[in-house]
Amino acid sequence: MDNATIFVIFTLFMLFTAMNTIEAETCTYTEKGPVIATTPLVSFLERVQESALQAYGQKGFDAKHFVDMSLRKNLSVTVEAFDKLPRTVNGSILANDLDGFIVNYLRKVDEDLVYVEPVDYVAEPEGFLPNVKNPEVRKWALEVHSLWKNLSRKVSDNVLEKPELYTLLPLKNPVIIAGSRFREVYYWDSYWVIRGLLVSKMYETAKGIVTNLISLIDQYGYVLNGARAYYTNRSQPPVLAGMIVDIYNQTGDLDLVRGSLPALLKEYHFWSSGIHRVTIQDAQGSNHSLSRYYAMWNKPRPEASTIDKKTATKLPNICEKREFYRDLASAAESGWDFSSRWMRNESDLTTTSTTSILPVDLNVFLLKMEIDIVFLANIIGESSVVAQFTEASQNRQRAINCIFWNAEMGQWLDYWLGSSNTSEDIYKWEDLHQNKKSFASNFVPLWTELFRSDKITTQKVVQSLRSSGLLQPAGIAMTLSNTGQQWDFPNGWPPLQHIIIEGLARSGLEEARALAKDIAVRWIRTNYVAYKKTGAMYEKYDVTKCGAAGGGGFYVAQIGFGWANGVVLALLEEFGWPEDLKIDCY
């Protein structure tokens, strides 16, 4: 083959490659929502994360570790030093060179938070769990109570003085962290942390957490997923109003109510307008407003950038990748990260389509928020707010029943959005768009008085839960699909156990309360047995067997653990534990 022929073939190959690249980068893509840019520091630490994966390999690698690091020197000096590191032919940095850079220019991940003794912790609070009569269970409950000390932190003075060097946000009050790799405060975790703190009579710590979350609303307009700079483009299930109601009911703190109401109104606006709001027309032609999860982000999540990029490699172009990244971040916003619940094909994570789903639980959380705002506004005489949110709660209750309720299944079902049927972006309800799979979230409406007060409906839901397959020997499974994702079978998570148990227990129906107590006993037992075996409380559990930690997902089951501790203490307060009831597994 002569040189001229080789040149022609090479030229055609390069032209073909360039055309494919242009097509991939310029495919038709209409951005469907806002993108809130991350900080230059986070972007740089993502580069470190990627270099670390290349240098150290996959074994024991945790992507979040690297974006939780902070700087010893200013960003420009650090970036310059990083860019001068020698690279191999493929552009990677050798492990020894990266080790040296990290030692000289970055701080360890746990230097931004320091231990602080909770001001209101006592070893055995007065009036602690009076109905726990079994001495073995009582001893364990006090050990769980003592874990609040282990998880108590405050932002270091260095972060407050030079916040630009840290991804941790400079919250002023002490916090209770979730545990292990989750070294910062998280939004919806904090609800169950506070439920446990109230059992432990730690009212000042609980108020401090709420004040921190309110400060995030003041700054960003919503509570962030977690208190890190890389979480500013998404929230988490909106449960702040419930925290404030629960604290008020224990303390009668009117100042907390007055100080929090403006922030709650701002947060409510975030969830009930713009990209989160969807209008859907029911079968009778009435329009309803409901909400969905919708992250303001269309790139890999910084705390999992290398993982997200790898997952997205099977997608053909940048447009589909951006949509996938937004839906992935939106699933993280839901708290259910990740689950077949959000996937069109449950064996393929890239089919995650969270923004195309109206979720039952989000709308119940917002209904509860509306009810809670009515309660709080009534206390301080804000009559116009009471009227506005009473009407809003009535409207949402109707919408939940019209769009989600499935009488045949006896469950409220997530709704998949098809194409909008009108130029005004109004979707028309169709039965085929209800997701007719059983998820734990299908039973969340019982958490509100408006749904559990209907005895006939509650009885139907109880029967449905019993026959759903979700009830397992050690609690409630999240789904029936064993996909390897952590919010799927066989895992059970503390918040959903508590929501469903509490909803059943407060319904007033004897059959429902009996079921609630049965599930509570199973859940408390599995927490106890796992603790006795390992000395730890876990973020999630395998509900198919007593005493087993959960699995799946991108990291091993974490210990600590904020909401697990809170749920166990809240359940022991609700149901007690008789002296003669066995705590070990049968």
N, C-alpha and C positions, 0 to 999 in steps of 0.2 A: 504494500500500500504506500503510494507516494505521499510526500509532505502536503501537497495541495489537497488531496482527499482527506487526510487526517485533519487538516485545518477546517475543511468544510463540515466534517462530522462533529468536531469539537464545537464549532460555532453554533451548529443546529442544536446540539445538546445544551449549551449554555443558554440559548434563546428559549428553548423549551422549559428549562429549569426556571428562568427568570419569569416567564409567562405564568407558570404555576404559582410562583411565589407572589407575584402581583395579584393573581386571582385570590390567593389565600388571604392576603393582607387587605384587599379592597372589596371583599365580597359585600353584598348588600346587607347592611346592618343598621337598624334603627335603634338607637339607644333608648331603652324603655324607662329609664329613671336616672336620678342624680348619682354622681360618684363623688364622695368626699375624699379628697386626697389624703394620703398618709403623710407622716413627717419625713424630712430628709434622714433623720436618725434611723427610723424604722426601715427605710429603703436601704440604707447602708448595712444595717444588721442582717437584712435578708441576703445580701451579698456574702456576708460572713457565714451565714447559715449554709448557703449553697457550697461555698468553698470547704466548709467543715465536712459536709457529706462526702465530697470528693476526696478529701484528705484522710478522714477517719473511717469511712465506710458505713454501712447500714447498721451493723451490730451495735446495739445500745444507743443508737442515735435518736435524739429528741429534738425536733426542729424548733420547738418553743424555747428551749434552753438558750438559744443564741439571740433571739430577739428580746429576751428578758435581761440580757447583759446591759451594762452601762459603760460610759466612757471615763477614762482617767484624764483625758485632755480634750480640748475642743474638737468638734466634728471635722473641721477642715484639716487640722493637723493629723488626725487619726486616719482619715481617708487617704491623705497623701502618703502616709507610711504604709497603708495597706496596698495601695497601687504600686508601690516600689518593691513589694515582695517578689522574689524570683518565681517564675512560672515554668512549668514543664511545657513540652511541645503542644499538649492538648489544652493548655491554659490553666491547669490546676496548680494549687500550692501544696508543697510537701508538708507532711504532718509536723515535722520539727520546726519548720519556718512559721507555720500557723500557730503552733504552741507558743513560740517566742513572742509573736505579735499579740496574742491574747493576754499573756502575762504582762506585757509592757503597756498595752493601750486600753484593755478592757477590764472591768471589775466583775467579780463573781456575781452570779444571779441572785444570791440571797443578801447582798450588801445594801439593797435599797430599802428593805424592811427590817426593823429590829424588834426584838422581843419586848413586850411591855406587860407588866402585871395588871390584869383587869382590876379596876378600882372597886368593883362591887362583887368580887368573887370571895365566897367563904366555902370552906370544905364541906359543910352540911348546912344548907340554908334552912331557916326556920320554915316549917310547913312544907317541906320538900316531899312530894309524892306520898301523901298519907295513906293512900289505898294500896300501896305496894307492901304486902304483908310478908311475902316470902323473903327471908333474910338473904338468901343467895342472890336473888334478883335485885334486892335493895342495894347490896354491896356493889353489884355490877353497875347499877344506875348511878351510883355516886362516882364510880370510876369514869363513866361516860360524861357525867357532869364536870369532872376534873379536866377533861380534854379541852374545855374552853381555854384553860390556861395555856395548853400546848399550842393552840391555834391563834392566840392573841398576838397582834403585831401593831406597830405604828410606823408610819413613813419616816425614814431617817431624816435628820436635819440636813444632810447633804442634798437630798432630793428637794427639800423646801428651798434651799439656798440656790441651787443650780439645776432647776428642773429640765433644762435643755439637754443635759447629759444622760437623761434617764427615759426609759419608756414607761416606767411606773408613774402614775398621775399623783400629784401632791395633795392627797386628802389630809384633812387636818385632824380628824379624830381617829382613835385606835380602831382597828378592824378585826374581824374574825375571818381568817382565810379559810378556803375550802380544805386545803391540805395537799401534801406532796408537790407535784409539779404545778399545781394551781396556787401560786404564791401571792395572789392578789385577791381583792374582794370581787365577788361575782354577783350579778343582779338577782336572778331568781333563786339562787342558792340562799341568799340572805333572808328570804322569807322564812325558810324552815330553820335556819340558824336562829332567827329571832324567836320563832315559836319555842325552840329549846331554851334559849336564854330566859324567856319569860317563866318557864318552868323552874329554871335555876335562880329566879328572882334577881337577875342581872339586868335591871332596867336601864341603868346609865349606859352600859355597853350597847344595849339594843337601840337606845335613842341616838347614840353616836353614829351607829351604822346608818340609820335613817337620815341623819343630818348630812353625812357624806354623800348619800345617793341624791338627796335634794340639791346639793352643790353641783352635781353633774348635770342635773336638769337646768339649773341656772346658767351653766356655761354652754351646754350643747343643745338644750331643748328636749332632752330625753335622757333616761338612765342608760349608760353604756352597758354592753354585754359584760365587760369587766373593766377594772381600773388600770388599763394600759393604753398607750397612745395608738396601738394598732387595733383597738376595738372601737374607735370613734365613729365608724361607719355602720354600726348596727347596734340594736338594743337586745333585750331578752324579754321573755314573757312578763307583762306589766302587772306586778303584784305589790308595788310600793304602797298603794292606798290601803291594802289589807294589813301591811305591817303597822301602819300608823293607827288603824282602828284597833288592832290587837294590843298595841302598847297603851293606847288611851284607855281601853277597857280595864287594864291592870293598874294604871297609874293616875288616870284622870287629868293628864297633863294638857291643859287648854292651850298653853303657849306652843306646844308641839303642833296642835291642830291648826292654830292660826298661822303659824309659820310655814306649814306644809301645803295648805290649800292652793295658793297661787301656782306652786310647782306642779301639783297634781293636775290642775287645769291645763297647764302647758303640755304636760306629758300626754294627757288625754287628746289634745288637739293633734299631736304628732301621730298617734295611732288611728285617729278617726278621720283623717284628711289626706290629700295628696296621694302618693303612690300606695299607701296602705289601705286606702278606702276603695271598695268595689260596690257598684250598684247592680243588683240582680232582681229580675222581675219574676215573681212566683207564677204558678199555674193559673191563678185568678187575675193576673194582670197588675198586681200591686208591686210597687218598687220597694226594695229594702236596701239599706246600707250595712255592709259587713266589712270586716277587716282581714288582712292577710299579712304574712311576714314578707318583708321586702328590704333586703340590705342595700345600702347605698355604696355599692362596691361591685366591680366587675373584673377583678384580678385575683390571683392566688391569695389566700388569706396569709398574711405575714407570719403568723405563728405556725403555719403548716405549708409554707410556700413550696418547698421541695416536693412534698407529698402531693399537693394539688396539681402542680405542673406535671408530675409523672402520671397521675390519673387522667389528666386531660390530653395526653399524647395521642390517644386513640381518636380524638375528635379532629375532623379534617381541616378546619380553618379557624382563624382568629375570632370570627363572629360567634361560632358555636362555643368556643372556649370561653368567651366573655359571658355568654348566657349561662354556661355551666358554672363559672366562678360566682356569678351573682346568686344563682340558685343554691349553690353550696354554702355561701355566706348566709343566705336567708334561712337555710336549715340550721345553721349555727345560731342564728337569731331565735329560732323556735325553741332552742334547748335540746331538741331531739337530733343531735348530730352524731351519727347519721342513722337513717332508718329507711326500710322499704316503704314506709308510709309516704315518703316524698318521691318515690321513684316510679317511673312508668314501667320499667323492667326491673324487678327486684333483684336481679342478679348483676345489674350493671349500674354502678354508682354515677356514671356520666349521664344517666337518664333522670337524675334528680331534677325535679321541676317545682320546687317549693312555691315560687311566685305564682304558679298556675292553680294553686289550691286555696280554697277558703277553709281554714282549720276550725274545727269545733272548739278546741280548747282555748285558742286565742280569743275567740269571741265570747266565751264564758268568762275568761279573765277580765275582758273589757266590761262585760255586764256586771261582774262583781265590783269592778272599779267604779262604775256608775252608781251602784247601790251604796258603796262605801263613801263616795263623795257626797251623796245625799245625807248620809248619817253624819259625816263630819261637818258639812255646811249647816246642818240643822242645829248642831251643838253651839255654833258661834253665831247663829242668827242670820245666815246668808240666804234669805228666802228666795231670791231670784235664782241662785245656783241650785237650790233644792228643787224648784219647779222645772228648771231646764234639764236636770239630770234624772228626775223622776220620769219625765217624758222620754228621755233618751233610753232609759232602762226598759221602759215598756215597749218601745220600738224594737230594741235589740232582742228582747225576749220573743216577740212575734217573729222576727227574722230567723232566729235560731230554730224555732219550731217549724216555720214554713220551709226553710231551705235544708236543714240538717236532719230533722226527725224522720225516722223510718219506722212506721208502726209495725210492719211485718217483722222486722228484726228486733224491735224494742230497744233501739240504740239511736244516738245522734251521729250522723255520718259526715265525714269531710266531703266537700264538694269540689270537683275538678272543673275549672273554667274552660269552656270551649272557646270558639271565636266569638267576639262581641257581635250581637245581632243588629246593632243599630249604630248610627254615626255618633251617638252620645255615649258610646262605651257602656251600654246597658246589656247585661247578659240575661238571657232567658233561661229559667230553670227547666231542666229536663231530668227525669228520673235516672237515666243511664249515666249521668255525670256524678251521682252519689257513689262514693267509694264503699262498696258493700263488704269490705273486709273488717274483721273485728280488731280494733285497737283499744288499748287502755284509755286513750283520749276520748273514745266514744261515750265514756261514762262520766266525764268531768262535769257535765251540767248539773249533776246531783249536788255539787259543791255549793250551789246557790239555793237559797230558800225558795225562789220563784219556781224552780223545777221540782225540788224534792217535796214541796207541800202538796203536790197532786198525788194522792195515795194510789190511784189506779195506775198512773204512769210509773210511779216508783216500783210498784209490784211487778209490772211488766219488765222494767229495767233489771230488777233483781233476778228474775227468772232468766232473762237474756244473758246476764253476766254469768250465772251459774252454768249455762249451757254453751257459753262462748268458746271454751277451751283455754281462756286466759287464766283461769284460776288453777294454780299449781300448788304442790305440797308446801312451798316456802313463800308464797305470795302471788302477786298478779304479774303475769308476763306483759310486756309492752305490745307485742304483736305475736302472730302465730308463724311468722316466716323466719327460719334460721338461715340468715344470709351472711353471718360473720360481722355484721354491723352491730355496734354496741347498744343501739336502741331497738334491737330486734330480739326475738326469742333466742336463748332462754333467759334473757336478763330482765330483772325487775329493778326499778329505780325508786328511791325513797319518796320523791315528791308525788308521784302518781299513786303510790300505795296510800299516802296520807290523804290526798284529795278524795279518793274514792271511799276509803274507810270513813273519813269524817262526814262525807255526804250521806252515806248509808246510815251512819250512827245517829245523825241529827234529823232524819226524815220523819221520825215518829212512828214508823212502821216496825212492828216487833220483828218481823222476818228480816227486814233490812238491818236492824241493829244486831241481830244474831249473826248475820253474815259478816257484818263489819267486825264484830268481836273475834270471829273465827279467823278472818284474814289477819287481823292485828296480832293474834297469838302466833300465827305461823311466821309473820314477819319479825316479831320480837325474838322468837326462838332462833331464827336463822342468823340474826345479828349477834345474839348472845353466843351461839356455838362457834361461829367464825371468830369472835373476839377471844373466846377461851382457847381456841386452837392457835391463834396467831398473835394475840395481843393488840389487834387493830380493828377499827371500824372502817368499812369500805364504802366507796362511792356508789356501788351497785352490787347486786347479788344474782347468782344463778338460782332462779326460783324453782327449778325442777328437783333440787335436793337441798336439804337443810344444812346450813353452815358452809355454803360454798360461795366464794367471791365470784363476781361476774367476769366476763371476758369480752373478746371481740374488739373491733375498732383499731385505732392506730397506736395505742399505748396500753400498757398493763394496767389492771385495776388499781386505782389510787387509794391511799389510806389517809385517815385523819379523823373523821371526814365530816365537815360541817353539817350538811343536810341530813346525813345518816344519823348523827348524834341527836339533832333537833327532832327528827321524826320519832325516834325511839322514846325520847323523853316525853314528847307530846302524847304519844299513844299510851305510855304508862300512866300519865296523868289522867287521860280520858277513861281508861279501862281498869287501871290498877293491876294487881297480880295477887291472887289468893295464896295463902300460905301453902295449901296442899296441891297447887297446880304445878306440874312438872315443867321445868324450863329447858331441860335437855331435849334433843330430838328423840322421837319415839323409835 
